Amino acid sequence: MPRERTIQDRERDMEALQLKRRGLPLHQIATQLGWAGPPGAHAAIRRALKDCYAPERDDAIIMETERLDDVLRTLYRVMMSRHVMVSHGKIMRDPKTLEPLYDDAVNVQAAQAIVRASESLRKLHGLDAPTRSRVQVITDDDLDQEYKKLLDEIADLEAEEAQSADADTGVA
């Protein structure tokens, strides 16, 4: 388990951040503050940034979570309610029974909005697994090889067609 950072550790990290803001390269910061090399200075700067912005970030996450929770409560209420169809300010009714006609489109729209708000909450709290991507780099050499292969295939097809035409005409 890593040791607890002292006030002196935090102050040293903040000093590294200040030096970086003034434009000093990592190797100079490391030398000046006594780290073995640039990675130590870099880690200190990251810790200092985290110390500076973590409380504000946490407050922003709490505020956004509360806002999205309010939105979700409203959307759930809308989704679970029945909504009569209205045309020109009048309730639309079934011509035979005169019962009001209900509009499910509002419920579907609320459900779609719930999904979007839930996605926002999951992203905010990092609950979704990261998506995997596969990147294939195609170089000029790859393109040249593929082009040559296609030209060879075309030449083979043309040769086959010529042989077939010769066989049809009886030319040897």
C-alpha positions in Angstrom: 0.0 0.0 0.0 1.5 3.4 -1.0 2.4 5.7 1.9 0.2 8.7 2.7 1.4 11.9 1.0 2.6 14.6 3.5 2.0 18.3 3.2 5.6 18.6 2.1 5.0 16.1 -0.7 1.9 18.1 -1.9 3.8 21.4 -1.7 6.7 19.8 -3.7 4.2 18.6 -6.3 2.6 22.0 -6.5 6.1 23.5 -7.0 6.7 21.1 -9.9 3.4 22.3 -11.4 4.4 25.9 -11.0 7.7 25.3 -12.7 6.0 23.5 -15.6 3.6 26.4 -16.0 6.7 28.7 -16.3 7.9 26.5 -19.2 10.7 24.5 -17.6 11.3 21.1 -19.2 10.7 18.0 -17.1 14.3 17.1 -16.8 15.1 20.5 -15.2 12.1 20.2 -12.8 13.3 16.8 -11.8 16.9 18.0 -11.2 15.8 21.1 -9.3 13.3 19.3 -7.0 15.3 16.1 -6.5 13.6 13.4 -8.6 15.7 10.8 -10.3 14.4 11.8 -13.8 11.6 13.3 -15.9 9.1 10.5 -15.0 9.2 11.6 -11.3 8.5 15.2 -12.2 5.7 14.2 -14.6 4.0 12.1 -11.9 4.3 15.0 -9.4 2.7 17.4 -11.9 -0.2 14.9 -12.5 -0.7 14.6 -8.7 -0.7 18.4 -8.3 -3.3 18.8 -11.1 -5.4 16.1 -9.5 -5.2 17.8 -6.1 -6.2 21.1 -7.7 -9.2 20.0 -9.7 -10.5 16.9 -7.9 -12.8 18.7 -5.5 -14.3 20.9 -8.2 -14.7 17.9 -10.5 -16.4 15.9 -7.7 -18.8 18.9 -7.1 -19.6 19.1 -10.8 -20.3 15.4 -10.9 -22.6 15.6 -7.9 -24.4 18.6 -9.4 -24.8 17.0 -12.8 -26.0 13.7 -11.2 -28.7 15.6 -9.2 -29.8 17.4 -12.3 -30.0 14.2 -14.4 -31.9 12.5 -11.5 -34.5 15.3 -11.6 -34.8 15.0 -15.4 -35.2 11.2 -15.0 -37.9 11.5 -12.4 -39.9 13.8 -14.6 -39.4 11.6 -17.7 -40.5 8.5 -15.8 -43.7 10.3 -14.7 -44.4 11.4 -18.3 -43.7 7.9 -19.6 -46.0 6.2 -17.0 -48.9 8.7 -17.6 -51.6 8.4 -20.2 -51.8 11.2 -22.7 -55.0 12.1 -24.6 -54.8 13.1 -28.2 -55.7 16.7 -28.9 -56.5 18.3 -32.2 -57.2 22.1 -32.4 -57.6 22.3 -28.7 -60.2 19.5 -28.4 -59.8 16.0 -27.1 -60.0 13.4 -29.8 -62.5 10.6 -29.2 -63.3 7.2 -30.6 -66.2 7.8 -33.0 -68.1 4.7 -31.8 -67.5 4.7 -28.0 -66.7 8.4 -27.6 -63.8 7.4 -25.3 -60.8 9.6 -25.4 -58.0 8.5 -27.7 -54.6 8.1 -26.1 -51.3 9.1 -27.7 -48.5 6.5 -27.0 -46.0 8.6 -29.0 -45.4 10.8 -25.9 -44.6 7.8 -23.8 -42.2 6.5 -26.5 -40.5 9.9 -26.7 -40.1 10.0 -22.9 -38.6 6.4 -22.9 -36.1 7.5 -25.6 -35.2 10.5 -23.5 -34.8 8.3 -20.4 -32.3 6.2 -22.4 -30.3 9.2 -23.4 -30.3 10.6 -19.8 -29.2 7.2 -18.5 -26.4 7.1 -21.0 -25.2 10.5 -19.8 -25.2 9.3 -16.2 -23.3 6.1 -17.1 -20.7 8.2 -18.9 -20.5 10.7 -16.1 -19.7 7.9 -13.6 -17.6 5.8 -15.9 -19.9 2.8 -15.8 -19.7 1.9 -19.5 -16.9 -0.4 -20.6 -14.5 1.3 -23.0 -15.2 0.6 -26.6 -12.6 -1.4 -28.5 -11.4 -0.2 -31.8 -9.3 -2.0 -34.4 -7.1 0.2 -36.5 -5.5 -1.1 -39.7 -2.8 1.0 -41.2 -2.6 0.7 -45.0 0.8 1.9 -46.4 1.7 2.8 -49.9 3.5 -0.5 -50.2 0.3 -2.3 -49.3 -1.5 -0.4 -52.0 1.2 -1.1 -54.5 1.0 -4.8 -53.7 -2.7 -4.9 -54.0 -2.6 -2.9 -57.3 0.0 -5.3 -58.7 -2.2 -8.3 -57.7 -5.2 -6.8 -59.4 -3.2 -6.1 -62.6 -2.0 -9.7 -62.5 -5.6 -11.0 -62.1 -6.7 -8.8 -65.0 -3.9 -10.1 -67.2 -4.8 -13.7 -66.3 -8.4 -13.1 -67.2 -7.5 -11.5 -70.5 -5.2 -14.4 -71.3 -8.0 -16.9 -70.5 -10.4 -15.0 -72.7 -7.9 -14.9 -75.5 -7.3 -18.7 -75.2 -11.1 -19.3 -75.1 -11.6 -17.1 -78.2 -8.8 -18.9 -80.0 -10.3 -22.3 -79.1 -13.7 -21.1 -80.4 -12.2 -20.0 -83.7 -9.9 -23.0 -84.0 -6.7 -21.0 -84.0 -3.8 -22.9 -82.4 
